[in-house]
Amino acid sequence: MKQKRFTEERIVRICRVVEAKTIESVARLHGVSEQSIYRWKRQFGQMDVADVRELRHLRQENTRLKKDLAERDRDAEVMKE
């Protein structure tokens, strides 16, 4: 999987800085495009760092549960045969 340049926590902090400064200056300061800032604001704009951590944890748990379900379905299919 591709390594992300910014963590979700850092993105939330950058979005908080955007509230006080212009998007252009923040984008230049962090070395990202303005479009990235707009996308981050849309995705993480109303979240706090704790919310982002909880979201990441829930996504990981969901992935794990999907794998468990796929294994269970596969085992059930093998038992039918």
N, C-alpha and C positions, 0 to 999 in steps of 0.2 A: 504494500500500500504506500502511496506517495506521502512523504513527510510534509506536514504542514509547516509553513513558515511562522505563523502566529497561532498561539493557543487561543481557545475560546475565551479564557479569562483576560488575556491581553487584548483581544478584540473588544470585549466589553469595556475595558478601561479606555481604549482609544475612542470608543463611541461616547464615553462620558466627556472626554476632552473636546470632542467636536461640539458639544453643547455650549462650550465657553469660547471656542475659537472658530475660525472659518474652516470649511472642509478642505479648501485648497492648501492652507497652511499645514493642517494636520497630515494630509496626504504626503506633502513634500517632506515633512519632518520624519515620518515613519517609512518613507520610501515605497509607498503603494499608490495605486491609481485612485482617482476620485471615485470612479465607478465601484471600486472595492469598498470604499467607505460607505457609499450609498447602500450597497448590498448588505454590508454588515449591520448598518442601522436598521434596515428592514428586517433582518433576521434576528438580531440580538438587541435591538433598540430599547425595549422595555424590560430587559432582564438585568438582574444583578449577577454578581460572580457566583453566589450560592445557587441561583437558579440554573446557571449554565452547568455547574458541576452536577446538579441533580439531573438535568437533562442528559448529560453524557452518561451518567450512571444508569439511567433508565434505558437509554439506547443500547448500552452494553448488555444489560439484563435481557432486553427484548431479543437481541441477537442470540444470546445463549439459549433462551427459551425456544426460539425458532429451530435451532440446531437439535435440541432435545426432542422436539416434536417430530422433526424429520427422521431422526433415528428411531423413534418409537413407531412411526408409520412404516418405516422400512422393515423393522423387526416384525410388525404385524403382517406385512405382506409376505415375508419369508415363512411365517408360521402357517399362513393360508395355503401356500404351495406345498 
